[in-house]
């Protein structure tokens, strides 16, 4: 891909990033953000009044600049705004925003338009025009065809000067938003700056919302030229709610089991002496199946401890959060046991009790559906959190698999 192509694409993508941040920061649910309708990006109210209009420019070069004094981007921006003010699309209350990922230096004309008195700005522009005409004359003194890039800029500068009073409105309502870190602004607007959100989870939400905006715009544009890419604050809030409720987001809270590394043999050997292993071992079933169950249980037990320490240390959740989850697991265990053990224990023989133990263990460890904090479900990659919690409880022991678990394992 050429530098010019990648630059154009990155600029277009920056435009969507800006639109996403504007949506996140809207105060009124009826206000909308439009893309490529009245400007690069704009905020409009329910009466189609343009409240804010944005020209966004992006540079991928490490030392790149935007809105330079003699750049087409600057003068074309001013031309667009003046023409739309003149036609009534914009009005005296519209805010004009120049948005860029680069810094606008103090000596740039755009910065001077913002900060200097209008008369001084006009003088600076007239001097710039004089300089450009002088440069063109010098170039054409040796080659009459030279200066093709300068001529359009001269015409644009002359146009702005010919609309002095309308240009004054732009100057009075001008805002510069430079060196923009749009992703950080999104996280601030959506209250995702606390330690309760891992970077992975934040990126998941941002990427989902960004993809929704890009795909939504494409869908609207494909419906025809009369369909604008507009999104309301209500649209944004509804989508954000869906994204945050997505079960897949749990992967952004708990790491995958495969990502936690291997456990050394000494640690594995130590854990196999724990009570939860004894509880599993005492259930009569095919030996090879029992060995696999113990192996998986030991890993789940260890990985549970590793991840709990990691999560609490990172501040995403606290120890009371996990104690609450343990309580939920105990309640679900008890509810299921009560459906299996119907009669008094003395009414069952040993074989029946063993069959019950198998049923209770297998169902709890393989089929039990329980959410963390009522919002995060588990899948095959992070079910060690759920299973590890049940195993921890059976190690205390607060729960058991065999109907006689209390008399077998609980010390008086």
N, C-alpha and C positions, 0 to 999 in steps of 0.2 A: 504494500500500500504506500502511495506517495505521501510526502509530508503534507501537501495541500489537502489531499483527500482525508487523511486522518485528522487534520486540523478542523476541517468542515464537519466531520462526523462528531468529533468531541464537542464542538460548539453546539451542535444540535442536541446532543445528549445533555449538555449543561443547561440548555433551555428547559428541558423536562425536570431537571433537578431543581431549578429555580421555581418552576410551577408547583412542584410538590411541596416545597417549603412555604410558598405563599398559601397553599391550601391548608397546611398545618397551622398557620398563624392567623387565619381568618377569624374574625370575632362574630360575624353574623352568619347563621346557618343558611340564609337565603342568598348570600353573596356567592358569586362564581368566579373561578379562574378560567380564562380562555387561553388557548394556545394557537398561535398563527391565525387569529381571527381579526383583531384590530391592531395587533402588534405581536412581537415575539411571544410575550406573555402579558396578560392584563387581568386586573380585578374589576369586575362589573357587579352592579347591584341588580335587584330583581326588575328594575325598570330599564336595564341595559345601559345605565349611566356608567361611563368608564371612570372608576375611582383612582386606579393606578395603572400606568402603562410602563412596560419594561422592555428595554433593549438589552439583551444579554450577549456578552462577548467573552470568548474563552480562548486562552492560548495554552498549547501543550509544551511550548518551548520553555526550558528552565529559566531563561532570562527574557522571555517574551513579554510583549506589552500589548495593550489594547487601547482603543480610543485615542490614538496618537493625533497630534495637531493637524497633520495633513492626510490622515487616513480616510478612506472612503467610509469606514464604519462610523466615524464621528459625524461627518457631514451628511451622510445618508440618513443617520438617525435624526438629526436636527430637521432635515427636509421632511421626513415622514411625520414627525410631530407637528411641525408648522402646518403642513397640508391638512392634517386631520383636525387641527384646531380651526383652521380656516373653513373647513367643510362642516363643522359642527359635531364631528364624531367625538372629539375631546372638548373640554370646556375649561373655564378659568380655575376650577377646583381640582382638575385632574393632576395627579402627581406624576412627574416624569422621572423614571429611575434608570440610571445607567448601571448595569450589574456586570461584574467581571471577577474572575478568579485572580486577577493580577492587581497590583497596587497602581493607583493613579497618582503619579508624583505631583508635588505642589507646583512645579513649573509647567505642567501641562495646561493647555488652553481649557480643557474641560473643567479642571479644578478651579481655574480662574473664573470661568463662567459662574461657578457655584459661589465663589467667595468674594469676588471683586464687584464694585459698583458697576451698573449697567453701562454707563458712559465709557468707563475704562475698558470694559469688555469689547465694546464696539471698536475702540481705537486699536486694541490688540488684533481683532479680526481683520480690520482694514490693513494693518501693517502686514499681517500674514498674507493677505490677498496680494498686496504689493510685492512681497517677496516671491510669491509663487509665479506671478506674472513676469518678474525679472528673471527668474530661473528658466521659465519657458522661453523667453526671448533669447537668452544666452544659448540654450540648447538648439533653438531653431536657426541661430545665426550660422551654424555649420551644416545643419540638416533640417530641411523644412518639414520633414515627417516626424521629427523627434517630439518628445513630450506627450505621448499619447496617454500616459497615466496621470499627467498633471492637469490636462485640459478638463476632464470631468470634475476634478476637485475644485478648480477655479469656478466652474459654473455653479456648483453646489454652494460655495462660499458666497457668490454673488446673489444667489437665490435667498439665502438666509438674511443677507444685508438688505435685500429688497422688501423683506417682511419684518421690519424692525419691531413694530408694536406687538406682533404675534410672537416673535422671538423673545420679547420681554416677558411674556407669560410663561414660556418654557423656562427661562432663566429663574424666575421667581418661584417656580414650583419644582425645580430640579433637585434630585437627590442622587448621590453617588454611593453605591454599595460595592466596595472593592475588597480584594483579598477575601472573598467570601468562602467560608468553609460551610457549604450548604448542608452537608451530612450532619455536622455538629448542630447546626441550627434546627434541623429536623428533630434530632433527639431531644433538644431543649424544649421545642414546641410540643412534643408528644410525651413529655415528662419521663424520659428514659435516661436520665443522667445519674440516677442513683446506683449504688452498688447492687441493687436487686436485679439489675439487668447485665448479663454477660455481654461481651462484645459480639460473640457469635449470635446471641439472640437478637441484639440490636440490628446487626447486619441482616439477619433473616427478615425482620420486620421491614427495614428500609428497602431491601431488594424486592420484597413482595409488593410494597406500595408503589415503588418505582415502576415495576413491571406492569402493574394494574394501570398506571397512568399512560404509559407508552402504548400498551395494547388497546386501551380504551380509546385513545386518540386515533389510532389507526382504524379501529372499527368505525368510529364516527366519520372519519374522512372518506372511507370507502363507501359510505352511504350516499355521497354526493356533495357537491360544492356548497349546497345550502345548509348542510349539517355541520355546525361548528364543534370543535373539540372543547367543550365546556364541562366543568366539574364543580359541583357545589360543595360547600363545607359539609353539608349533610351526607353527600355521596362519600366524601373522604372519611368521615367518622364511621359510617356504616361499614366501609371496607376495612378500616383499621380494626374495628371490633371483630370482624370475621377472621382477620389475620391473627389477631391475638388469641382467638379461640381455637385456632387450628391445632389439632393434636400433634402435628409434626413439630410444633415449636418446642415440645418437650426435649427434643434432641439438642436444642440450644441451651437447655438448663442442665441436663445430665449428659455426661459424655458417653459415647458408645463403649461397650465392654471391650471391643477390639482395640480401642485407642488407649487403654489403661496399662498396656505393657504386660510382661510376663512376671510370674511370681516365682521366687527362688524356692528350691526344694526344701530348705530348712523351714521356711514359713509354712509351706504346704504340710509338712510333717507335723509341725506344732498344732496347726488348726485341726488336723484330723483327730486330735485327742479331746476336742471340745465335746460338750454334751449334745449339741445339735446333731453331730455325726453319730453319736451313740443312739439317739432317737431313731435315726434313719436306719442304722445298722440292725437294730432290734426288730425291725419289721421283716417278716419272713416273705421272701420273694426270690425269683431267679437270681443267682449270685452275680452273673455278669451285668444284669440290669441294675442291681443294687450298687455295684461298684461304679457304674456310670453316674447314677444319681448322687452318690457321695462325692465323686470328683467334681461334678457341676455345682453341687451345693457348697463345697469348700471354696471354689472360685467365687461364687456369688457372695458368700459371706465376707471374703477378703476384699473383693472389689467394692462391696457396699461400704465397708469401713473407709477405704481409700477415698471414695467419692464424697462421702459425708464430710470428711475432714476438709477436702478440697472446696466443697460448696460453702461450708460454714466459714472457712478461712477467707474465701473470696467475698463473703458478705451477701451472697445472693439469697440465702435463707439462713435461719438461725436454728440452734438446737431445739428450742421450743416448737419450731415448725415440724421438725422430724419426730418429736415426741407426740405431737398431735397426729401425725401420720401413723405412728405405731399404735396409737389408741384406735384409730380407724381400722387398722389391720386386725387388731384383737377383736373388735366388734364384729367384723366380717367373718373371722375365723369361728367365733362363738355361734354366730347365726347359722353357719353351714354345719358345724358339728351337731347342733340341735336338730337338724333335718336328717342326720345320719344315725345318731344314737337316740333312738326313740324310747326304748324301754330302760329299765334300771339295769345297771351294769351286771349285776349278778344273774340276770336273765339270759346273758349271752355266754356261749362257750368260747374257748380260746381261738378256734378257727374263725368264728364269726367276728370276734374282736380284731383279729389280724386283717380280715377282709375290709373291715371298717377303717383300719389304720391306712391301708393302701388307698382306699377311696378318698379319705380326707386329705392325705398328703398329696396325691396326684392332682386332685381338683384344685387345692389351694395353690400349688406351685405352677400348675400349667394353665388353668382355666379362670382363675379368680380375676375379675375385672374390678379394679379399684384405682381411683385417681388421686394424685397428689394435690392437695389444696383445692380439690373440686375442679381443677382446670387442666391438669397435666396427666394425660393417659400414658400408658407404657406400651412399648413394642418389643420385638425380639432383641433389639440392640441395647436396650436399657432396662429390660425386665429384671436385671440383677438388683436394681434398687428395691423393687417390690419383694422379690424372693428373698433378698438379703435381710429385709426387715422382718419377714416371717421367721427366717432362720435365727436371727438375733433374739427374737422373742422365745423361740424354742430352746435357746441356749441358756436363758436366765434360770429356770424356764417359767414363762408366763402362759405358754400354750404348748400343746403336744399333739401327736398324731394318733397314738394308740388311745383307745378309750380309757385305759388305766394309767395314763401318763402321769397323773399327779402322785399316785401311790408308788409308781416306778422311779420317778426322777426328782420329784419335789421334796426337798429336805424340810423336815418339820421344824 
